[in-house]
Amino acid sequence: MITKKNDIQTSIIKAIVLTSFIWLIVGAGFYHTLFNIRTKVSITDECQFRINNLEMQLVQNQEMYSKLFKLLPKESVEENESFTKEYKILPKLDIQPKSLEELLIRGPELEKQKADNDNSEWMVEEFSNEATNPPDWHGENGKGVNIPDNLKESSKERFKENEFDIVASDLIALNRSIPDIRSDSCKKRSYPIDLPNTSVVIVYHNEGNSTLLRGLTSICNKSPKRYLKEIILVDDASVDREYLHEPLDEFVKTLPVPVKIIRNQVRMGLMRSRLRGANAASGDTITFLDAHIECTNGWLPPLLFEIKKNRKAVVNPIIDVISYQNFGYASGSEKTYGGFDAKFVFHWVPVPKREDLRRSNDESLPLRTPTMAGGLFVIERNFFYELGAYDEGMDIWGAENIELSLRIWMCGGTLLILPCSHVGHVFRKKTPYKFPGGTNKVIFRNTRRVIEVWTDEYSKYFYNVMPDLLTVEAGNITNRVELRKKLQCKSFRWYLDNIYPETHLPLYYYHLGSIKNEEYNFCLDVLKRKSGEDCGASSCHGKGGNQMIEYSIKKNLIGMGLCLESTVKGGTVKLSTCRESEALQVWDYDEHRKFLKNRGSGLCLGISELRNSVIMTMNCDPDSKSQKWIFSDPMFFSQSDESETSV
């Protein structure tokens, strides 16, 4: 009886599979006919849309057929091996991305109201934004400076001193007015009176006089005095700047806040100099600021409030932009937060929808940011040292912000950007300083230290992307490795899954490595090109770098964080910012024909026979080896989830 029942089930499944297979062939033939027609005649957008839908349905039917086929008993599979020759199933992934619900973490940063059982005194900080200087003065109300004709030559000549226009800065009053660009919600918000105080630490090397003094003036004028414990200046061996000695000593005596000046006898770099300042601090918190900043109304209480609620919160203001050319003041974006690319370079990236949902679309609430720019932030002083302070093995400047960001999240902290706090910053055109041994050597060393200590199995990925890093020694990292063990920090994979799932690093993929053309032995290569430029191909070398291509779970081809994108009518393939649900960036791989077929255009990826360095989409031709692609030199990571949960 049971045998008879099984025979009936098998017959039914065979019938379903056979029917699905027939419809698959019919659909493919119908689509192929339409596809050949559309290459010869002009078609309407509506027709094109229907053709695209037909192709997507065909792909779905293929996937349904594959699932039904797997239901067949093993002996039936052996009898009907021809079923499997058309398409092969891509490998199953061990882990899927986190669900939206898993990422909507509610923390103390979402609490903005006084609790019913809170008997402490709260108040709204009142700041007058009325200008105290004549409105026609240079730079008032944040306006840019128009350099007078008699100073234009000096402005041009002195620009290289700081890589910003110091002549424009010198024309602006130290107490200039700037607009209050906070939202109405932020302006009305109240805070407890008993917030922790702070020690402000500023490191500089050969800083411009007026930019440094204006920053100090704005700190004192725009902050409630009860929260300013002290200001600590660390001069990192400035040379030939007399105004940074006795004149500065005299100026700080006029400020209403105690100021200490520490002067390094030799160049120590940003991290070690900040450590000197932190070691001299006595406040509840430490506020690290750059030397060319301007604070705005109400910038400090929101930052201190978050640390009062959560001592392991590390908080950043919105960084407004002060023009390096004319010192005009412009609001920074409240719709971006910190990220980084495959070369560990910091970037501002759009705030994802999930973060808006987590904050109930209240844009005045703090953002949980994967990384910080690193120039301006506040941290509880004791937690700073518990967390390991700065890595003293790093030189001068570079990658310290990424390292500290990873350490904060992976070792139990929370990293926030506060839209209710704004501080202006002069973003230089380029660094005016020389790095001992060269810029690359310093940044490569620092980046290697981050990779070796914090990225686990992803280290081999970064070294494939940046093989030049291996030419520089990381130095002794034993104490940092021990620190990570002592703090029981989570894995880098946990960080990517839970804190930065929007990363362009490979997370959920079918292949990571080279994608080689069968005919020409050329591999897909992004060739250091940018978004909007052509992707290309070059002779396969198997060393990663710009030939490191990810074939993602969404079937995107991704190189250096950019997606390969076809046009509807075919032609050269472009590199483009990856976009959700963009069919022109989706490539279905046929393992039997070795095609990479674009879902949006229905065309196949191939190499130009005239110029092998050019890749194009063209009509699919089973006889053309220039359209056949092989996944090679694969790199494997553990894609299994860990037992660690989100914070």
ABEGO torsion letter per residue (X at the ends): XAAAAAAAAAAAAAAAAAAAAAAAAAAAAAAAAAAAAAAABBBBAAAAAAAAAAAAAAAAAAAAAAAAAAABBAAAAAABAAAAAABBBBBBBABBBBBAAAABBBBAAABABBBAABABBBBBBBBBABBABBAABBGBGGBBBBBBAAAAAAAAAAAAAAGBBAAAAAABBAABBBBBABBAAAAABBBBAABBBBBBBBBBBGBBAAAAAAAAAAAAAABBAAABABBBBBBBGBBGBAAABAAAAAAAAABABBBBBBBBABBAEAAAAAAAAAAABABABBBBBBABBBBBBGAAAAAAAAAAABAABBBBBBBBBBBAAAGBBBBBBAABBBBBBAAGBBBBBBBBAAAAAAAGGBAABBBBBABBAGABBBBBAAAAAAAGEBBAABBGBEGAAAAAAAAAAAAGBBBBBBAABBBBBBBBABBABBBBGEAAAAAAAAAAAAAAAAAEAAAAAAAAABAAAAABBAEBAAAAAAAAAAAGBBBAAAAAAAABAABABBABBABBEBBBBAAAGBBBBAGGBBBGBBBBBBBBAGAEEAABBBBBAAGBBBBGGBBBBBBAAEEBBBBBBBBBGBAAABBBBBAAAGBBBBAAAGBBBBBBAABAABBBBBBBBAABAAABBBBBGBBBBBABBBABBBX
